[in-house]
Amino acid sequence: MKKNIIHKCALISAAIGLITIFVVLLSGAAYPDMLFRIGAPLGLAFVFASVILQFISWLWEIHNGIKSKQYLWTIIIVVLGLLVIVRTLLRIR
Protein backbone atom coordinates (compact mmCIF):
# COMPACT_ATOMS: atom_id res chain seq x y z
CA MET A 1 0.00 0.00 0.00
CA LYS A 2 2.71 2.48 0.96
CA LYS A 3 4.70 1.66 -2.17
CA ASN A 4 1.68 2.40 -4.31
CA ILE A 5 1.20 5.82 -2.67
CA ILE A 6 4.90 6.65 -3.02
CA HIS A 7 4.84 5.61 -6.66
CA LYS A 8 1.77 7.75 -7.39
CA CYS A 9 3.38 10.75 -5.66
CA ALA A 10 6.52 10.23 -7.73
CA LEU A 11 4.52 10.19 -10.96
CA ILE A 12 2.57 13.31 -9.98
CA SER A 13 5.77 15.10 -8.98
CA ALA A 14 7.44 14.18 -12.27
CA ALA A 15 4.41 15.34 -14.26
CA ILE A 16 4.27 18.68 -12.45
CA GLY A 17 8.00 19.20 -12.92
CA LEU A 18 7.97 18.35 -16.61
CA ILE A 19 4.90 20.50 -17.26
CA THR A 20 6.54 23.42 -15.45
CA ILE A 21 9.74 23.07 -17.47
CA PHE A 22 7.72 22.71 -20.67
CA VAL A 23 5.77 25.92 -19.90
CA VAL A 24 9.03 27.78 -19.32
CA LEU A 25 10.42 26.47 -22.62
CA LEU A 26 7.27 27.34 -24.57
CA SER A 27 7.15 30.84 -23.14
CA GLY A 28 10.61 31.56 -24.48
CA ALA A 29 11.69 33.07 -21.18
CA ALA A 30 15.40 33.65 -20.66
CA TYR A 31 17.48 34.33 -17.55
CA PRO A 32 16.42 37.80 -16.43
CA ASP A 33 12.73 36.92 -16.81
CA MET A 34 10.95 36.11 -13.55
CA LEU A 35 9.14 33.11 -15.11
CA PHE A 36 12.50 31.51 -15.91
CA ARG A 37 14.04 32.36 -12.54
CA ILE A 38 11.15 30.74 -10.67
CA GLY A 39 9.81 28.14 -13.10
CA ALA A 40 13.03 26.39 -14.10
CA PRO A 41 14.33 25.67 -10.58
CA LEU A 42 10.83 24.73 -9.41
CA GLY A 43 10.39 22.28 -12.29
CA LEU A 44 13.81 20.77 -11.70
CA ALA A 45 13.05 20.43 -7.97
CA PHE A 46 9.85 18.50 -8.74
CA VAL A 47 11.71 16.19 -11.13
CA PHE A 48 14.49 15.65 -8.55
CA ALA A 49 11.90 14.86 -5.86
CA SER A 50 10.33 12.37 -8.26
CA VAL A 51 13.66 10.58 -8.74
CA ILE A 52 14.12 10.31 -4.98
CA LEU A 53 10.57 8.98 -4.54
CA GLN A 54 11.12 6.43 -7.31
CA PHE A 55 14.28 5.25 -5.55
CA ILE A 56 12.35 4.88 -2.29
CA SER A 57 9.66 2.96 -4.17
CA TRP A 58 12.35 0.66 -5.60
CA LEU A 59 13.76 0.02 -2.12
CA TRP A 60 10.24 -0.69 -0.85
CA GLU A 61 9.77 -3.22 -3.67
CA ILE A 62 12.99 -4.97 -2.61
CA HIS A 63 11.82 -4.98 1.03
CA ASN A 64 8.48 -6.52 0.06
CA GLY A 65 10.22 -9.14 -2.08
CA ILE A 66 12.43 -10.20 0.79
CA LYS A 67 9.50 -10.13 3.23
CA SER A 68 7.37 -12.38 1.01
CA LYS A 69 10.35 -14.70 0.37
CA GLN A 70 10.48 -14.06 -3.38
CA TYR A 71 14.25 -14.14 -3.45
CA LEU A 72 14.68 -14.67 -7.20
CA TRP A 73 12.45 -11.69 -8.03
CA THR A 74 14.31 -9.57 -5.46
CA ILE A 75 17.69 -10.51 -6.90
CA ILE A 76 16.49 -9.63 -10.41
CA ILE A 77 15.23 -6.21 -9.22
CA VAL A 78 18.49 -5.48 -7.37
CA VAL A 79 20.70 -6.52 -10.29
CA LEU A 80 18.72 -4.50 -12.83
CA GLY A 81 18.67 -1.49 -10.52
CA LEU A 82 22.40 -1.69 -9.95
CA LEU A 83 23.00 -1.99 -13.70
CA VAL A 84 21.03 1.20 -14.28
CA ILE A 85 22.91 3.03 -11.51
CA VAL A 86 26.34 1.86 -12.69
CA ARG A 87 25.53 2.69 -16.31
CA THR A 88 24.42 6.19 -15.31
CA LEU A 89 27.54 6.77 -13.21
CA LEU A 90 29.80 5.60 -16.03
CA ARG A 91 28.12 8.04 -18.41
CA ILE A 92 28.80 10.94 -16.05
CA ARG A 93 32.52 10.28 -16.15
KARAHU-V482958 format. One record per pair of residues at least 6 apart in sequence whose C-alpha atoms are under 8 Angstrom apart, sorted by the first residue. I is the first residue (numbers start at 1). J is the second residue. D is the distance in Angstrom with one decimal. If there is no record, write none. Layout:
# KARAHU-V482958
i=I j=J d=D
i=I j=J d=D
This chain:
# KARAHU-V482958
i=3 j=57 d=5.5
i=3 j=60 d=6.2
i=3 j=61 d=7.2
i=4 j=57 d=8.0
i=6 j=53 d=6.3
i=6 j=54 d=7.6
i=6 j=56 d=7.7
i=6 j=57 d=6.1
i=7 j=53 d=7.0
i=7 j=54 d=6.4
i=7 j=57 d=6.0
i=9 j=50 d=7.6
i=9 j=53 d=7.5
i=10 j=49 d=7.3
i=10 j=50 d=4.4
i=10 j=51 d=7.2
i=10 j=53 d=5.3
i=10 j=54 d=6.0
i=11 j=50 d=6.8
i=13 j=46 d=5.3
i=13 j=47 d=6.4
i=13 j=49 d=6.9
i=13 j=50 d=5.4
i=14 j=46 d=6.1
i=14 j=47 d=4.9
i=14 j=49 d=7.8
i=14 j=50 d=5.3
i=15 j=47 d=8.0
i=16 j=43 d=7.1
i=16 j=46 d=6.7
i=16 j=47 d=8.0
i=17 j=42 d=7.1
i=17 j=43 d=3.9
i=17 j=44 d=6.1
i=17 j=45 d=7.2
i=17 j=46 d=4.6
i=17 j=47 d=5.1
i=18 j=43 d=6.3
i=18 j=47 d=7.0
i=19 j=43 d=7.6
i=20 j=39 d=6.2
i=20 j=40 d=7.3
i=20 j=42 d=7.5
i=20 j=43 d=5.1
i=21 j=39 d=6.7
i=21 j=40 d=5.8
i=21 j=43 d=5.3
i=21 j=44 d=7.4
i=24 j=35 d=6.8
i=24 j=36 d=6.1
i=24 j=39 d=6.3
i=24 j=40 d=6.7
i=29 j=35 d=6.6
i=29 j=36 d=5.6
i=30 j=36 d=6.0
i=31 j=37 d=6.4
i=62 j=74 d=5.6
i=62 j=77 d=7.1
i=62 j=78 d=7.3
i=65 j=71 d=6.6
i=65 j=73 d=6.8
i=65 j=74 d=5.3
i=66 j=74 d=6.6
